[in-house]
Amino acid sequence: MVFNLLARIYTAGATYSEAALKMTGLLKRNFSITSDILGEFTGDIASINSVVKEYCGHIAVLGYWQRRFKKQEVSLAVKPSRIGFERSEDVFRKNLHVLAETAKKAGVFLWVDAEEKKDRDIVTDSVIRECALGYDNIGVAVQCVHSDAEKYLKKLLDNDVSVRLVKGAYTDGDLKTQKEISKNFEDMIFLSVFHYKNSADKVLVAIATHDTRLIEFALRFIGIAGAMARIIQIQMLYGIRVKLQLELVKKLLVMGVNLLIYVPWGPDWLGFLKRRLKEGVQPGAKWLFVRNIFETLRYNDLK
Protein backbone atom coordinates (compact mmCIF):
# COMPACT_ATOMS: atom_id res chain seq x y z
CA MET A 1 0.00 0.00 0.00
CA VAL A 2 2.68 2.50 1.05
CA PHE A 3 5.04 1.51 -1.79
CA ASN A 4 2.20 1.76 -4.32
CA LEU A 5 1.51 5.30 -3.14
CA LEU A 6 5.22 6.21 -3.38
CA ALA A 7 5.43 4.65 -6.85
CA ARG A 8 2.52 6.78 -8.05
CA ILE A 9 4.23 9.91 -6.74
CA TYR A 10 7.88 9.31 -7.63
CA THR A 11 7.71 7.23 -10.82
CA ALA A 12 5.74 7.63 -14.04
CA GLY A 13 4.53 4.03 -14.10
CA ALA A 14 5.66 0.45 -14.50
CA THR A 15 4.96 0.22 -18.25
CA TYR A 16 5.89 2.23 -21.31
CA SER A 17 2.26 3.13 -22.03
CA GLU A 18 1.86 4.61 -18.54
CA ALA A 19 5.13 6.52 -18.73
CA ALA A 20 4.50 7.76 -22.29
CA LEU A 21 1.22 9.32 -21.20
CA LYS A 22 2.95 11.16 -18.33
CA MET A 23 5.96 12.29 -20.40
CA THR A 24 3.92 13.61 -23.33
CA GLY A 25 1.71 15.37 -20.79
CA LEU A 26 4.79 17.15 -19.42
CA LEU A 27 5.95 18.11 -22.92
CA LYS A 28 2.55 19.61 -23.69
CA ARG A 29 2.94 21.78 -20.56
CA ASN A 30 6.27 23.15 -21.89
CA PHE A 31 8.51 20.97 -19.71
CA SER A 32 11.55 19.23 -21.16
CA ILE A 33 12.03 15.60 -20.15
CA THR A 34 14.67 12.96 -19.51
CA SER A 35 13.39 9.40 -19.68
CA ASP A 36 15.04 7.06 -17.17
CA ILE A 37 14.20 3.36 -17.61
CA LEU A 38 14.66 1.88 -14.15
CA GLY A 39 17.06 -0.98 -13.53
CA GLU A 40 20.70 -1.39 -12.49
CA PHE A 41 23.72 -3.69 -12.34
CA THR A 42 23.33 -5.70 -15.54
CA GLY A 43 26.19 -8.21 -15.60
CA ASP A 44 25.81 -10.93 -18.24
CA ILE A 45 26.26 -10.17 -21.94
CA ALA A 46 22.79 -11.35 -22.99
CA SER A 47 21.13 -9.03 -20.44
CA ILE A 48 23.38 -6.13 -21.40
CA ASN A 49 22.58 -6.57 -25.09
CA SER A 50 18.87 -6.70 -24.27
CA VAL A 51 19.10 -3.43 -22.32
CA VAL A 52 21.00 -1.70 -25.13
CA LYS A 53 18.41 -2.91 -27.64
CA GLU A 54 15.62 -1.55 -25.41
CA TYR A 55 17.40 1.79 -25.14
CA CYS A 56 17.81 2.02 -28.93
CA GLY A 57 14.13 1.31 -29.48
CA HIS A 58 13.15 3.90 -26.91
CA ILE A 59 15.46 6.47 -28.52
CA ALA A 60 13.40 6.16 -31.72
CA VAL A 61 10.27 7.16 -29.76
CA LEU A 62 12.10 10.01 -28.02
CA GLY A 63 13.29 11.23 -31.42
CA TYR A 64 9.68 11.43 -32.60
CA TRP A 65 8.76 13.47 -29.51
CA GLN A 66 11.78 15.74 -30.04
CA ARG A 67 10.66 16.51 -33.60
CA ARG A 68 7.16 17.20 -32.34
CA PHE A 69 8.24 19.40 -29.40
CA LYS A 70 11.14 21.30 -31.00
CA LYS A 71 11.56 23.98 -28.33
CA GLN A 72 12.14 21.52 -25.50
CA GLU A 73 14.82 18.92 -24.82
CA VAL A 74 13.86 15.27 -25.04
CA SER A 75 16.61 13.08 -23.65
CA LEU A 76 17.51 9.65 -22.32
CA ALA A 77 19.29 8.90 -19.05
CA VAL A 78 21.72 5.97 -19.07
CA LYS A 79 23.33 4.26 -16.11
CA PRO A 80 26.82 2.91 -16.92
CA SER A 81 26.09 -0.12 -14.75
CA ARG A 82 23.21 -1.07 -17.07
CA ILE A 83 25.23 -1.08 -20.30
CA GLY A 84 28.23 -3.14 -19.29
CA PHE A 85 30.27 -1.20 -16.76
CA GLU A 86 30.08 -4.07 -14.28
CA ARG A 87 31.26 -6.44 -17.00
CA SER A 88 34.26 -4.54 -18.38
CA GLU A 89 35.39 -1.11 -19.47
CA ASP A 90 35.49 -2.24 -23.11
CA VAL A 91 31.89 -3.49 -23.06
CA PHE A 92 30.75 -0.24 -21.47
CA ARG A 93 32.63 1.94 -23.98
CA LYS A 94 31.28 -0.06 -26.94
CA ASN A 95 27.68 0.22 -25.80
CA LEU A 96 28.00 3.89 -24.88
CA HIS A 97 29.18 4.54 -28.44
CA VAL A 98 26.20 2.63 -29.87
CA LEU A 99 23.79 4.72 -27.82
CA ALA A 100 25.55 8.02 -28.56
CA GLU A 101 25.42 7.29 -32.29
CA THR A 102 21.79 6.14 -32.20
CA ALA A 103 20.75 9.19 -30.17
CA LYS A 104 22.65 11.56 -32.48
CA LYS A 105 20.81 10.22 -35.53
CA ALA A 106 17.47 10.58 -33.74
CA GLY A 107 18.20 14.12 -32.50
CA VAL A 108 18.04 12.99 -28.87
CA PHE A 109 20.31 14.12 -26.03
CA LEU A 110 22.00 11.41 -23.93
CA TRP A 111 22.64 11.97 -20.21
CA VAL A 112 25.10 9.60 -18.53
CA ASP A 113 24.17 9.26 -14.87
CA ALA A 114 26.62 9.48 -11.99
CA GLU A 115 27.97 6.24 -10.60
CA GLU A 116 30.12 5.42 -7.58
CA LYS A 117 33.00 7.69 -6.73
CA LYS A 118 35.59 5.12 -7.81
CA ASP A 119 34.07 4.90 -11.31
CA ARG A 120 34.28 8.59 -12.20
CA ASP A 121 37.56 8.45 -14.13
CA ILE A 122 36.39 5.77 -16.56
CA VAL A 123 32.95 7.34 -17.04
CA THR A 124 34.42 10.83 -17.55
CA ASP A 125 37.05 9.67 -20.04
CA SER A 126 34.51 7.57 -21.95
CA VAL A 127 32.10 10.49 -22.38
CA ILE A 128 34.95 12.80 -23.45
CA ARG A 129 35.94 10.19 -26.04
CA GLU A 130 32.44 10.20 -27.55
CA CYS A 131 32.41 13.99 -27.76
CA ALA A 132 35.79 13.93 -29.51
CA LEU A 133 34.26 11.58 -32.09
CA GLY A 134 31.62 14.22 -32.87
CA TYR A 135 28.83 13.15 -30.55
CA ASP A 136 28.18 16.47 -28.82
CA ASN A 137 24.67 15.30 -27.86
CA ILE A 138 26.02 13.75 -24.68
CA GLY A 139 26.49 14.99 -21.12
CA VAL A 140 27.48 13.58 -17.75
CA ALA A 141 26.44 14.14 -14.14
CA VAL A 142 28.91 15.71 -11.70
CA GLN A 143 28.17 15.21 -7.99
CA CYS A 144 28.87 18.17 -5.74
CA VAL A 145 29.13 16.03 -2.59
CA HIS A 146 32.74 15.37 -3.60
CA SER A 147 35.33 18.00 -2.72
CA ASP A 148 37.33 17.09 -5.84
CA ALA A 149 34.36 17.54 -8.20
CA GLU A 150 36.04 20.62 -9.68
CA LYS A 151 38.79 18.45 -11.18
CA TYR A 152 36.28 16.39 -13.15
CA LEU A 153 34.17 19.41 -14.06
CA LYS A 154 37.14 21.29 -15.51
CA LYS A 155 38.19 18.25 -17.52
CA LEU A 156 34.70 17.92 -18.99
CA LEU A 157 34.38 21.62 -19.79
CA ASP A 158 37.85 21.72 -21.35
CA ASN A 159 36.62 19.05 -23.75
CA ASP A 160 33.29 20.75 -24.54
CA VAL A 161 31.20 18.18 -22.69
CA SER A 162 27.82 19.20 -21.33
CA VAL A 163 27.41 18.73 -17.59
CA ARG A 164 24.58 18.04 -15.19
CA LEU A 165 25.42 19.42 -11.75
CA VAL A 166 23.73 17.44 -8.99
CA LYS A 167 23.83 18.32 -5.34
CA GLY A 168 24.02 14.68 -4.29
CA ALA A 169 21.48 13.39 -1.77
CA TYR A 170 23.47 10.29 -0.85
CA THR A 171 26.28 9.98 1.63
CA ASP A 172 29.16 8.65 -0.49
CA GLY A 173 30.86 12.04 -0.72
CA ASP A 174 33.40 13.54 1.68
CA LEU A 175 31.39 16.77 2.03
CA LYS A 176 28.80 16.08 4.73
CA THR A 177 27.09 19.32 5.75
CA GLN A 178 24.50 21.21 3.72
CA LYS A 179 26.64 24.33 3.98
CA GLU A 180 29.68 22.59 2.47
CA ILE A 181 27.70 20.92 -0.30
CA SER A 182 25.77 24.07 -1.24
CA LYS A 183 28.98 26.12 -1.34
CA ASN A 184 30.59 23.55 -3.62
CA PHE A 185 27.46 23.53 -5.80
CA GLU A 186 27.61 27.31 -6.18
CA ASP A 187 31.30 27.13 -7.06
CA MET A 188 30.54 24.49 -9.70
CA ILE A 189 27.77 26.63 -11.22
CA PHE A 190 30.06 29.66 -11.43
CA LEU A 191 32.91 27.64 -12.91
CA SER A 192 30.60 25.98 -15.46
CA VAL A 193 29.19 29.26 -16.73
CA PHE A 194 32.46 31.18 -17.01
CA HIS A 195 35.02 28.48 -17.80
CA TYR A 196 35.64 29.22 -21.47
CA LYS A 197 37.49 26.72 -23.59
CA ASN A 198 37.26 25.98 -27.31
CA SER A 199 33.70 26.12 -28.73
CA ALA A 200 32.00 26.85 -25.42
CA ASP A 201 28.68 27.72 -27.06
CA LYS A 202 28.00 24.00 -27.58
CA VAL A 203 28.09 23.23 -23.87
CA LEU A 204 24.90 22.76 -21.87
CA VAL A 205 25.06 23.43 -18.13
CA ALA A 206 22.17 21.71 -16.35
CA ILE A 207 21.48 22.75 -12.77
CA ALA A 208 19.76 19.79 -11.10
CA THR A 209 18.35 20.84 -7.75
CA HIS A 210 15.09 21.58 -5.92
CA ASP A 211 16.75 24.24 -3.77
CA THR A 212 15.18 27.56 -4.77
CA ARG A 213 18.18 29.52 -3.51
CA LEU A 214 20.55 27.59 -5.78
CA ILE A 215 18.15 27.91 -8.72
CA GLU A 216 18.01 31.67 -8.21
CA PHE A 217 21.82 31.75 -7.95
CA ALA A 218 22.12 30.01 -11.34
CA LEU A 219 19.53 32.23 -13.02
CA ARG A 220 21.49 35.36 -12.07
CA PHE A 221 23.90 34.56 -14.87
CA ILE A 222 21.22 34.68 -17.58
CA GLY A 223 21.74 37.84 -19.60
CA ILE A 224 25.17 38.68 -18.20
CA ALA A 225 27.50 39.57 -21.05
CA GLY A 226 29.24 36.43 -22.24
CA ALA A 227 27.45 34.05 -19.92
CA MET A 228 24.99 32.99 -22.62
CA ALA A 229 27.88 31.21 -24.34
CA ARG A 230 26.75 28.47 -21.98
CA ILE A 231 23.21 27.19 -22.34
CA ILE A 232 21.70 27.01 -18.86
CA GLN A 233 18.96 24.55 -17.99
CA ILE A 234 17.18 23.76 -14.72
CA GLN A 235 16.42 20.11 -13.93
CA MET A 236 14.14 18.60 -11.29
CA LEU A 237 12.97 15.10 -10.40
CA TYR A 238 9.52 13.78 -11.23
CA GLY A 239 7.23 14.19 -8.23
CA ILE A 240 9.59 16.42 -6.22
CA ARG A 241 8.24 19.89 -5.36
CA VAL A 242 5.46 19.74 -7.94
CA LYS A 243 4.02 23.10 -6.90
CA LEU A 244 7.40 24.74 -7.52
CA GLN A 245 7.73 22.99 -10.88
CA LEU A 246 4.37 24.36 -12.01
CA GLU A 247 5.34 27.89 -10.96
CA LEU A 248 8.88 27.73 -12.28
CA VAL A 249 8.11 26.47 -15.78
CA LYS A 250 6.08 29.62 -16.50
CA LYS A 251 8.83 31.91 -15.23
CA LEU A 252 11.57 30.12 -17.14
CA LEU A 253 9.56 30.02 -20.36
CA VAL A 254 9.64 33.83 -20.43
CA MET A 255 13.42 33.77 -19.83
CA GLY A 256 13.99 31.25 -22.61
CA VAL A 257 15.26 28.62 -20.17
CA ASN A 258 14.11 25.00 -20.21
CA LEU A 259 12.86 23.29 -17.07
CA LEU A 260 13.55 19.59 -17.49
CA ILE A 261 11.83 16.88 -15.48
CA TYR A 262 13.83 13.70 -14.87
CA VAL A 263 11.27 10.90 -15.26
CA PRO A 264 11.97 7.41 -13.83
CA TRP A 265 9.73 4.57 -14.97
CA GLY A 266 9.71 0.83 -15.58
CA PRO A 267 8.98 -2.54 -13.97
CA ASP A 268 11.82 -2.09 -11.46
CA TRP A 269 9.97 0.74 -9.69
CA LEU A 270 9.82 -1.19 -6.41
CA GLY A 271 13.57 -1.83 -6.43
CA PHE A 272 14.16 1.84 -7.27
CA LEU A 273 12.13 3.03 -4.27
CA LYS A 274 13.66 0.49 -1.90
CA ARG A 275 17.18 1.47 -2.97
CA ARG A 276 16.38 5.14 -2.45
CA LEU A 277 15.22 4.44 1.10
CA LYS A 278 17.92 1.87 1.92
CA GLU A 279 20.98 3.74 0.63
CA GLY A 280 20.54 6.35 3.31
CA VAL A 281 19.93 9.93 2.35
CA GLN A 282 20.69 13.03 4.37
CA PRO A 283 18.12 14.25 6.93
CA GLY A 284 17.13 17.22 4.76
CA ALA A 285 16.50 14.94 1.79
CA LYS A 286 14.44 12.57 3.94
CA TRP A 287 12.20 15.44 5.01
CA LEU A 288 11.85 16.54 1.38
CA PHE A 289 10.92 12.98 0.43
CA VAL A 290 8.12 12.82 3.03
CA ARG A 291 6.87 16.37 2.48
CA ASN A 292 6.38 15.71 -1.21
CA ILE A 293 3.91 12.93 -0.54
CA PHE A 294 1.49 15.54 0.80
CA GLU A 295 2.40 18.27 -1.68
CA THR A 296 2.03 16.05 -4.73
CA LEU A 297 -1.34 14.74 -3.59
CA ARG A 298 -2.51 18.33 -3.28
CA TYR A 299 -0.89 19.80 -6.39
CA ASN A 300 -1.49 16.86 -8.68
CA ASP A 301 -1.52 18.78 -11.99
CA LEU A 302 1.54 16.87 -13.23
CA LYS A 303 0.45 13.42 -12.12
JOQUIGI-V272891 format. One record per backbone hydrogen bond with DSSP energy under -0.5 kcal/mol. CO is the residue of the C=O (numbers start at 0). NH is the residue of the N-H. Records with the same first field share a line. If there is no record, write none. Layout:
BEGIN
CO: NH + NH
END
This chain:
BEGIN
0: 4
1: 5
2: 6
3: 7
4: 8
5: 9
6: 10
12: 265
14: 18
15: 19
16: 20
17: 21
18: 22
19: 23
20: 24
21: 25
22: 26
23: 27
24: 28
25: 28 + 30
26: 29
31: 260
32: 74
33: 35 + 262
34: 36 + 76
35: 37 + 264
40: 42
43: 47
44: 48
45: 49
46: 50
47: 51
48: 52
49: 53
50: 54
51: 55
52: 56
53: 57
54: 58
55: 59
56: 60
57: 61
58: 62
59: 63
60: 64
61: 65
62: 66
63: 67
64: 68
67: 69
68: 71
71: 73
72: 32 + 74
73: 108
74: 34
75: 110
77: 79 + 112
78: 81 + 82
79: 82 + 84
80: 41
83: 86 + 87 + 91
87: 91
88: 92
89: 93
90: 94
91: 95
92: 96
93: 97
94: 98
95: 99
96: 100
97: 101
98: 102
99: 103
100: 104
101: 105
102: 106 + 107
103: 106
108: 75 + 110
109: 111 + 138
110: 77 + 112
111: 140
115: 118
116: 119
118: 122
119: 123
120: 124
121: 125
122: 126
123: 127
124: 128
125: 129
126: 130
127: 131
128: 132
129: 134
130: 133
133: 135
136: 109
137: 161
138: 111
139: 163
141: 165
142: 145
144: 174
145: 148
147: 150 + 151
148: 152
149: 153
150: 154
151: 155
152: 156
153: 157
154: 158
155: 158 + 160
156: 159
161: 139
162: 164 + 205
163: 141 + 165
164: 207
165: 143
168: 281
173: 175
176: 180
177: 181
178: 182
179: 183
180: 184
181: 185
182: 186
183: 187
184: 188
185: 189
186: 190
187: 191
188: 192
189: 193
190: 194
193: 195
194: 196
197: 199
198: 201
199: 202
202: 230
203: 162 + 205
204: 206 + 232
205: 164 + 207
206: 208 + 234
207: 166
209: 211
210: 214
211: 215
212: 216
213: 217
214: 218
215: 219
216: 219
217: 220
218: 221
220: 223
223: 226 + 227
225: 228
226: 229
229: 231
230: 204
232: 206
233: 259
234: 208
235: 261
236: 239
238: 240
240: 244
241: 245
242: 246
243: 247
244: 248
245: 249
246: 250
247: 251
248: 252
249: 253
250: 254
251: 255 + 256
252: 255
257: 233 + 259
258: 31
259: 235 + 261
260: 33 + 262
261: 237 + 263
262: 35
263: 11
264: 37
265: 268
266: 269
267: 271
268: 272
269: 273
270: 274
271: 275
272: 276
273: 277
274: 278
279: 170
281: 284 + 285
282: 286
283: 287
284: 288
285: 289
286: 290
287: 291
288: 292
289: 292 + 293
290: 294
291: 295
292: 296
293: 297
294: 298
297: 299
299: 302
END
